[in-house]
Amino acid sequence: MPLLLDALINSVLRTPKSIICPPRTESASAGQDRRQGRLITSRHIRTPIMAPLLLTVSALIILFMLHGDSLKFWSRTAENPSNTHRALRLQRDVAEEKESLAESKEGRAQENPKEIRYVAFGTSSTWGSGVKGLDRETDVYPKLLSPNAANLSVRASGPGTPAMCLMSMSGGFGSDALYDVIIIEYHNRMLDKVDVAALYIFVDRLKKRFPDALVVFVRTWYIVGMIGYADPAYGSWVDIKQWNRIAGADTPPFHSDQFAKKFIRSVEDGFQWMWRNSLLRRDENLSQIASSVGAEIISLPRPENAVDFLSYLQYFAPDAHHLSIEGHKEIARRVAKIVDRVGIHQNPRLGSWDDAGYDFCLNWRSTGECPLKFQGAGVEIENWRPKNYALSFPFPTGGEIFFANPTNVPLDLY
């Protein structure tokens, strides 16, 4: 069976060179330098894909930068974060940051006469998953705020994607895209240390590129995965979806009257429904990250006690996880209220990518169009599920993929 290669090639410029590695000549140590993520001085790179590696990872080739930041090795796929990986962390100057935040709040207009330029980064909920018939061009909350909003959310991904690929997602080289309001929805990725570190990187790059933009975090929640009860017979935690499947002869849909009656009977029988403990940690991490860049937070309405969630089902898709159309409308209403209250800058500044960091990312997952050269017997683009493509390498022969540094400066390769 071929192993599927997740379709991302990412790069970000890092300066100055002396911070990362001392001058060196190409020698036997060069291979070790590459493996350690040090600067690649060759403009064209030929990368063999080794079969043993393919047994354990979906390869993600990353060139990563952040201007003047300290570096630790970071390698992960968006879909499969690993607690064992170390994260790229920022050396943040608190005094400069406070000064920058104060400066960015000056000149905000309470009235917004011009068209507001929105952009949203987030998960599959912001993307529009979960609702059959939902129109991603009109029904998701970014488009409800403005038909010209840029919805840059990515399914099955976390904050590592915009942290690495902000420039590419914002238009790439030569783009002068400017945003008044930046919406960020990663509340469900606020537990893993790698995700949290990626969020700090992401918002730092955002504020350097768009220093005057109003940043709004969305605090979401969901039923499946966050509500359950403790039962020693089934382990320390029984999720409500699991309970619905194992309790009784029927498994009624969450939005049905049958489910509501079944749930109410469980409460009458003494079930102690509760929030998962991780919900509080998510909230705390979100508040800290938002505070670090002077961002606002809006929340999808949720009950104080998990047992009262039935009154909030309207905000959720049939899977009780993604947003329903009403959920998208509610978030759009709350973001609009924040924008009306806080206002936007009438003449926002556009920061330099020299400060925010360059990157170069390619994604052929949804199109199947890989612009990179690859070779090897049996190496091919595989349509492994509807509208999902991957570069597939056979075992045990593997293959090769080729790519070039798109800039005239050295880039870090991962």
Solvent accessible surface area in square Angstrom, and as a share of the most:
residue,aa,sasa,rsa
1,M,213,0.95
2,P,53,0.33
3,L,62,0.31
4,L,48,0.24
5,L,5,0.03
6,D,41,0.21
7,A,5,0.04
8,L,32,0.16
9,I,6,0.03
10,N,0,0.00
11,S,2,0.01
12,V,0,0.00
13,L,21,0.10
14,R,6,0.02
15,T,46,0.27
16,P,60,0.38
17,K,85,0.36
18,S,90,0.58
19,I,85,0.43
20,I,27,0.14
21,C,3,0.02
22,P,91,0.57
23,P,123,0.78
24,R,78,0.28
25,T,112,0.65
26,E,119,0.53
27,S,61,0.39
28,A,108,0.84
29,S,51,0.33
30,A,5,0.04
31,G,27,0.26
32,Q,92,0.41
33,D,8,0.04
34,R,88,0.32
35,R,178,0.65
36,Q,80,0.36
37,G,1,0.01
38,R,85,0.31
39,L,1,0.01
40,I,6,0.03
41,T,83,0.49
42,S,49,0.32
43,R,116,0.42
44,H,130,0.58
45,I,21,0.10
46,R,146,0.53
47,T,32,0.19
48,P,69,0.44
49,I,9,0.05
50,M,111,0.50
51,A,10,0.08
52,P,91,0.57
53,L,89,0.44
54,L,5,0.03
55,L,118,0.59
56,T,109,0.63
57,V,63,0.36
58,S,33,0.21
59,A,12,0.10
60,L,19,0.09
61,I,16,0.08
62,I,3,0.01
63,L,6,0.03
64,F,5,0.02
65,M,2,0.01
66,L,4,0.02
67,H,78,0.35
68,G,38,0.37
69,D,11,0.05
70,S,43,0.28
71,L,50,0.25
72,K,101,0.43
73,F,84,0.35
74,W,13,0.05
75,S,33,0.21
76,R,11,0.04
77,T,17,0.10
78,A,9,0.07
79,E,70,0.31
80,N,97,0.50
81,P,52,0.32
82,S,29,0.19
83,N,128,0.66
84,T,119,0.69
85,H,69,0.31
86,R,155,0.56
87,A,2,0.02
88,L,1,0.01
89,R,111,0.40
90,L,24,0.12
91,Q,130,0.58
92,R,72,0.26
93,D,75,0.39
94,V,94,0.54
95,A,76,0.59
96,E,115,0.52
97,E,42,0.19
98,K,135,0.57
99,E,122,0.55
100,S,50,0.32
101,L,29,0.14
102,A,62,0.48
103,E,80,0.36
104,S,3,0.02
105,K,119,0.51
106,E,120,0.54
107,G,60,0.58
108,R,44,0.16
109,A,25,0.20
110,Q,112,0.50
111,E,142,0.64
112,N,36,0.18
113,P,115,0.72
114,K,65,0.27
115,E,107,0.48
116,I,27,0.14
117,R,88,0.32
118,Y,15,0.06
119,V,0,0.00
120,A,0,0.00
121,F,0,0.00
122,G,0,0.00
123,T,9,0.05
124,S,22,0.14
125,S,13,0.08
126,T,0,0.00
127,W,61,0.21
128,G,6,0.06
129,S,21,0.13
130,G,37,0.36
131,V,32,0.19
132,K,202,0.86
133,G,75,0.72
134,L,21,0.11
135,D,66,0.34
136,R,74,0.27
137,E,109,0.49
138,T,74,0.43
139,D,32,0.17
140,V,0,0.00
141,Y,0,0.00
142,P,0,0.00
143,K,31,0.13
144,L,71,0.35
145,L,32,0.16
146,S,7,0.05
147,P,105,0.66
148,N,111,0.57
149,A,3,0.02
150,A,29,0.23
151,N,26,0.13
152,L,38,0.19
153,S,9,0.06
154,V,40,0.23
155,R,67,0.25
156,A,49,0.38
157,S,4,0.03
158,G,0,0.00
159,P,0,0.00
160,G,1,0.01
161,T,11,0.06
162,P,0,0.00
163,A,0,0.00
164,M,8,0.04
165,C,3,0.02
166,L,0,0.00
167,M,2,0.01
168,S,32,0.20
169,M,41,0.18
170,S,7,0.05
171,G,53,0.51
172,G,14,0.13
173,F,97,0.40
174,G,85,0.82
175,S,32,0.21
176,D,111,0.58
177,A,32,0.25
178,L,38,0.19
179,Y,20,0.08
180,D,3,0.02
181,V,0,0.00
182,I,0,0.00
183,I,0,0.00
184,I,0,0.00
185,E,3,0.01
186,Y,3,0.01
187,H,0,0.00
188,N,38,0.20
189,R,38,0.14
190,M,1,0.00
191,L,59,0.29
192,D,26,0.13
193,K,157,0.66
194,V,4,0.02
195,D,2,0.01
196,V,27,0.15
197,A,8,0.06
198,A,0,0.00
199,L,0,0.00
200,Y,54,0.21
201,I,1,0.00
202,F,0,0.00
203,V,1,0.01
204,D,22,0.12
205,R,0,0.00
206,L,0,0.00
207,K,28,0.12
208,K,75,0.32
209,R,15,0.06
210,F,2,0.01
211,P,17,0.11
212,D,6,0.03
213,A,2,0.01
214,L,5,0.02
215,V,5,0.03
216,V,0,0.00
217,F,0,0.00
218,V,1,0.00
219,R,46,0.17
220,T,9,0.05
221,W,3,0.01
222,Y,24,0.09
223,I,0,0.00
224,V,27,0.15
225,G,24,0.23
226,M,0,0.00
227,I,0,0.00
228,G,0,0.00
229,Y,17,0.06
230,A,63,0.49
231,D,32,0.17
232,P,130,0.82
233,A,86,0.66
234,Y,117,0.45
235,G,38,0.37
236,S,99,0.64
237,W,47,0.16
238,V,0,0.00
239,D,23,0.12
240,I,0,0.00
241,K,106,0.45
242,Q,54,0.24
243,W,8,0.03
244,N,5,0.02
245,R,136,0.50
246,I,70,0.36
247,A,28,0.21
248,G,65,0.63
249,A,111,0.86
250,D,105,0.54
251,T,82,0.48
252,P,13,0.08
253,P,93,0.59
254,F,18,0.07
255,H,86,0.38
256,S,25,0.16
257,D,104,0.54
258,Q,116,0.52
259,F,0,0.00
260,A,28,0.22
261,K,128,0.54
262,K,20,0.09
263,F,2,0.01
264,I,85,0.43
265,R,133,0.48
266,S,6,0.04
267,V,56,0.32
268,E,132,0.59
269,D,111,0.58
270,G,45,0.43
271,F,67,0.28
272,Q,130,0.58
273,W,19,0.07
274,M,77,0.34
275,W,43,0.15
276,R,92,0.33
277,N,128,0.66
278,S,11,0.07
279,L,9,0.04
280,L,118,0.59
281,R,124,0.45
282,R,19,0.07
283,D,18,0.09
284,E,85,0.38
285,N,36,0.18
286,L,1,0.00
287,S,47,0.31
288,Q,110,0.49
289,I,0,0.00
290,A,1,0.01
291,S,80,0.52
292,S,20,0.13
293,V,6,0.03
294,G,31,0.30
295,A,17,0.13
296,E,45,0.20
297,I,51,0.26
298,I,10,0.05
299,S,33,0.21
300,L,1,0.01
301,P,25,0.16
302,R,72,0.26
303,P,7,0.04
304,E,158,0.71
305,N,84,0.43
306,A,2,0.02
307,V,50,0.28
308,D,71,0.37
309,F,0,0.00
310,L,46,0.23
311,S,86,0.56
312,Y,54,0.21
313,L,20,0.10
314,Q,98,0.43
315,Y,23,0.09
316,F,2,0.01
317,A,1,0.00
318,P,96,0.61
319,D,59,0.31
320,A,0,0.00
321,H,57,0.26
322,H,30,0.13
323,L,4,0.02
324,S,16,0.10
325,I,63,0.32
326,E,55,0.25
327,G,0,0.00
328,H,0,0.00
329,K,85,0.36
330,E,19,0.08
331,I,0,0.00
332,A,9,0.07
333,R,108,0.39
334,R,83,0.30
335,V,0,0.00
336,A,36,0.28
337,K,142,0.60
338,I,18,0.09
339,V,1,0.01
340,D,95,0.49
341,R,144,0.52
342,V,25,0.14
343,G,0,0.00
344,I,1,0.00
345,H,15,0.07
346,Q,57,0.25
347,N,132,0.68
348,P,21,0.13
349,R,103,0.37
350,L,69,0.34
351,G,17,0.16
352,S,49,0.32
353,W,23,0.08
354,D,81,0.42
355,D,70,0.37
356,A,0,0.00
357,G,1,0.01
358,Y,48,0.18
359,D,3,0.02
360,F,58,0.24
361,C,21,0.13
362,L,36,0.18
363,N,82,0.42
364,W,1,0.00
365,R,51,0.19
366,S,68,0.44
367,T,78,0.45
368,G,16,0.16
369,E,132,0.59
370,C,24,0.14
371,P,93,0.58
372,L,26,0.13
373,K,131,0.56
374,F,57,0.24
375,Q,78,0.35
376,G,40,0.38
377,A,87,0.68
378,G,53,0.51
379,V,17,0.10
380,E,92,0.41
381,I,50,0.25
382,E,49,0.22
383,N,81,0.42
384,W,104,0.37
385,R,129,0.47
386,P,116,0.73
387,K,160,0.68
388,N,5,0.03
389,Y,57,0.22
390,A,3,0.02
391,L,0,0.00
392,S,1,0.01
393,F,1,0.00
394,P,29,0.18
395,F,111,0.46
396,P,91,0.57
397,T,106,0.61
398,G,3,0.03
399,G,11,0.11
400,E,29,0.13
401,I,0,0.00
402,F,38,0.16
403,F,15,0.06
404,A,42,0.32
405,N,9,0.05
406,P,48,0.30
407,T,20,0.12
408,N,142,0.73
409,V,55,0.31
410,P,49,0.31
411,L,5,0.02
412,D,0,0.00
413,L,21,0.11
414,Y,31,0.12
